[in-house]
């Protein structure tokens, strides 16, 4: 395992762990979550049934699961980053993209590096059956991470690590090679409920229980249709994802900067005015998001999200530039975009 840890470090991973394939104790919780409909439109979460909790059924021959985490804070992140990011939420005209999405698409970064790690292991042990996952298949990612010692499940359902907070990505390699399992770690949330209290839409319906249908990250990324009216004002100026529960988490004072340049902020995705982003053509959108995770929502949903942010900005203060930008999208070919633009214009602050 020492060699594997060293190879992983060389590839930019912060930590690796190993767990077995018996996740039967996690099955009741997963089924209850699905039965309550908390997965929303994410039908793929239910499509594979219990295979999500049964690695050896998903990939026959699997006897061990190697998990890896990779820190993603940009290399130049200042020490007071939680305060700075929270302050952005008080500037209605600024469009907020979740920190993890401002750089290169993590799916590509982790997948290629996990594949390289697997190849290094195969060079050392001989023929190796394996399959790499990075938030890309029916895998109980957080459960596997917790069981392999990467950290514990926080009350917001994310994995927390004493040395890394929660600002990291997770990936897995299903192996037909038996490796010694890592020790689990004790939970350290205690009586803290800051993440539950801060959630703008009350998506954390109970400790360790998230209703994705209420989550801003889900609504702005996974959800394809209209954003429900009850959540539009609560979304504020968040146009792709939401970091609120992580910004208030005490453990994120230990969050580490990435060892890689891949997650450095791309120009135009941080500190940008929503008015400017609403004006992006589809060609602009594709060019500016090339190689990044944002591209997968498409230009239509992008405009939907930005329109909601501008409606909230109008509610805060009537602004001719904002109204003009929205009016320019009133004849957009997409009914989804038009409806959100119309809603946004109707939020205009009344004159006193």
Protein Blocks (a to p, Z undefined) as FASTA:
>chain_A
ZZmmmmmmmnopabdcdddfblklmmmmmmmmmmnopnmmmlmlmmnmmmlmmmklmmgh
iabdcdddddfbdfklcfklmmmmmmmmmmmkbccddfklmmccfklmmmmmmmmmmmmm
mmmnopcdddddehiaccdfklmmmmnonaccdfkopacdfklojaccddddddfbdcdd
ddddddfkljafklmmmmmnlmalbghiacfklpmklmmmmpmbdcdfklmmmnmmafgd
jfklmmmmmklmmpccdfbfklpccehigopafklmmmpcfklmmmmmgoiaklmnojml
mmmmmmmmmmmmmmmoccfklmmmmmmmmmgfblklmmmmmmmmmmpccdZZ
